[in-house]
Amino acid sequence: QVQLVESGGGLVQTGGSLTLSCTASGRTFSRSDMGWFRQAPGKEREFVASISWSSRSTNIADSVKGRFTISRDNAKNTVYLQMNSLKPEDTAVYYCARGSTRVVPREYNYWGQGTQVTVSS
C-alpha cells in the first residue's frame, strides 16, 4: 500500500492563494503519474490537474486553468498544487492520487486522505 499525505489546506479569502503538497511513501514516486482531485459536499469528485512522472506532460482542468499550477519534486517524493486567484467555487476537499494523468477517478490506484480548502466570499 502506497501512502499519500496531503497538506496545506486552509481558509482564505476570494483572490487569495494556497499551495497544497502531497508527499508519497516508498521509492516508486519518481515513476508515478500523479493527479489532484477535489470534492465538494453533495458533488462528485472532480479532476483538477495531473502531471506525468517526468513532468513533461500536465493536464489542467478548464475550471482552474490559468489559476492553478501542478508541479513535482521527485527527490522529495512530493507533488504540489499552487492555487492562485481562489474563488468560493474552489471550496472542496482536495485529494492527491497516484497512477494516472486522466480525468476519471477510477483510473487512479492510490489516494490521500484529503485536505480542506475553504474560500470565503
N, C-alpha and C positions, 0 to 999 in steps of 0.2 A: 504494500500500500504506500503510495506516494502521498506525502502530506504537504498541503499548500496553506499558507497562513497570510491573510490579508491584514493590512494596517493602513492608517492614515485617514480614515473617515472622520466625520465630524459635522458640526453645524457651521454654515457660512451664509452670508447674505448674497442676494442676487448680484451677479457680477464678480463675485469672489473666485478664488482658486483653491484647489486642493490637489495634492499628489498622493495617489494610492500606491502602495507597494505590496507585492506578493512574493514571498520567499518560499522556495521549494526545498524539501528534504531530498537526500540522496545525491547521486552523481550523474543522473541522466538529464538534468535540466538543459544542458547545452545542446542537446539533440531533440528537444521537445518543442513543438509548436505550442503557443500559449494564447489564451484569449481572456477577455474581460466581458462579463455579462452583468446585467442589473435586473432587479425585480422590485416593482412597487406593489403595495398591498392590493390584492384583487386583480393583478395583471400577470400575464405570463412572463417568463424570463426572456429578456431581450438582449440581443447581441449588441455589444458596444464597440469592441476593437479586438484585433488579433495580430500576432506577429510570428513569423516563422523562426525556426531555430537559429538561422544565420542572420536574422534581422533584415534580409534582403527584401522581404515582402511584408507588407502590412495591409490590413483591411480596417477601415473606419466606417462606422455606421453613418448614414446620411444625417441623422438627427444630431450628431455631435461633431461632424466633420468641420474642421476649421477651428474648433474649440478644444478638442481632446487630442492628446498625442500618446501613443504607446511606444515604449522602448524597453530594452532589457540589458542586463549586465550579467552575462553568463558566469563570470568569475565569482560573482556574489550570489548566484542562483536566484536572481531577483528580476521580476518584470514590473514595470511602472506604468501608471496611467496618470498623466498630467492633465488636469481638468481646469480649464480657464473659462471665464465668462459664464459662470454657472447660472442656471435658471431653475425656478421651482420645479419644473417638469423633470429635472435631473435627479430629484429626490428618489432614492431607492436604496436597497441593499445591493452592494456591488460585490461580485464574485469573480475570482480568477479561476481559470480552468486550464487543464493540460490535455493535449492530444490532437488538436486540430487548429486550423485557421478559418473554419467555416462558421456560418451564422447560426447553425442549428445546434441547440444544446446537447442533444443526444450523441453528437459526434465526438464529444469530449469524454475522457475516461476518468479524470480526477478533478475534484472541486474543493475549493477552500470553504471556510465557514461563513464568509461574507463580512463586510464592514459597512456600517450605515453611513450614508451621505444624506444630509438634510440641508436644503437650500431654502431659506426664508424669503418671503416676498416682501 
